[in-house]
Amino acid sequence: MNLWLEERGFSIKLGNSRGGHPWAEGATPDIAEAAGVLAAWKHGATLTELSERFPFMTYTRLSQGYEDGNPEAVMWDLQIGDPKFEEYRDLLIALRAEPQLARMFPFFSMWTLRLAKDAYREEPGELLIRQQDDGSYLLWSSSETEEDQREFRRLDDLVAAAAALRNTL
């Protein structure tokens, strides 16, 4: 919880013990409401219960996925549906269709698709895929150097190689 300097108020960000992004956040000028949020969270209130009781508290679909135990599936849906990554949609759909890869947590960093072994990043290991201007793809793992990148022109070849590389993480 943060205090405001310019006016009286309290900013609240809630998460879990495993870290990561905030699960819920909000702000109120009322200290009793702020304390109520913290008490409700401490005593196990769900995100839905929290936002119903304290309407100033908001949460994302991904936060709900973490609470429900399926952040990977939610993140795949979010990435596939995000207009910013429309040029990657076929790639994302093909990768998600492979069961081993669907259990990984997809996210983009600097226009490189990263598939993390687990959504909390407690286990090291990522697959990295970069789409080239000519439509080809580069694939490598986080334990490899850029010299180890493999190039693929066909999506099905890339998916098969990514699934095989997943087993080495």
Residue pairs with C-beta under 8 A, 6 or more apart in sequence:
1 10
1 11
1 12
1 13
1 34
1 38
2 10
2 11
2 12
3 9
3 10
4 10
4 11
4 27
7 29
8 29
9 27
9 28
9 29
10 27
10 28
10 29
10 30
10 31
10 34
11 25
11 26
11 27
12 24
12 25
12 26
12 27
12 28
12 34
12 37
12 38
12 57
13 22
13 24
13 25
14 22
14 23
14 24
14 25
14 37
14 41
14 50
14 57
15 21
15 22
15 23
16 23
16 66
18 120
18 122
19 120
20 66
20 119
20 120
20 121
21 62
21 63
22 63
23 47
23 59
23 63
23 66
23 67
24 41
24 47
24 50
24 51
24 57
24 58
24 59
24 63
25 57
25 58
25 59
26 37
26 54
26 56
26 57
26 58
27 56
28 34
28 37
28 54
28 56
33 54
33 56
36 53
36 54
37 50
37 54
37 57
40 49
40 50
40 53
40 54
41 50
45 53
46 67
47 59
47 63
47 64
47 67
48 64
50 57
50 59
51 57
51 58
51 59
61 74
61 78
62 71
62 74
62 75
62 78
64 74
65 71
65 72
65 73
65 74
65 75
66 119
68 74
71 105
71 119
72 102
72 103
72 104
72 105
72 106
72 119
73 102
75 105
75 106
75 107
75 119
76 92
76 96
76 102
76 106
79 85
79 88
79 92
79 106
79 107
79 108
80 89
80 92
80 93
80 96
85 92
85 108
87 131
88 108
88 113
88 131
90 155
91 113
91 129
91 131
91 137
91 155
91 158
92 106
92 113
94 155
94 156
94 158
94 159
95 101
95 102
95 106
95 115
95 129
95 159
95 162
96 102
96 106
97 159
98 159
98 162
98 163
100 163
100 166
100 167
101 115
101 127
101 159
101 162
101 163
101 166
104 115
104 116
104 117
104 127
104 166
105 115
105 116
105 117
105 118
105 119
106 113
106 114
106 115
106 116
107 113
107 114
107 116
108 114
111 130
111 131
112 128
112 129
112 130
113 128
113 129
113 130
113 131
114 126
114 127
114 128
114 129
115 126
115 127
115 128
115 129
115 162
115 166
116 125
116 126
117 123
117 124
117 125
117 126
117 169
124 142
124 169
125 141
125 142
125 143
125 169
126 141
126 142
126 169
127 139
127 140
127 141
127 142
127 162
127 165
127 166
127 169
128 138
128 139
128 140
128 141
128 142
129 137
129 138
129 139
129 158
129 162
130 137
130 138
131 137
132 138
132 151
135 153
136 151
136 152
136 153
137 151
137 152
137 153
137 155
137 158
138 149
138 150
138 151
138 152
139 149
139 150
139 151
139 152
139 158
139 161
139 162
139 165
140 146
140 148
140 149
140 150
141 148
141 165
141 168
141 169
142 169
143 169
150 161
152 158
152 161
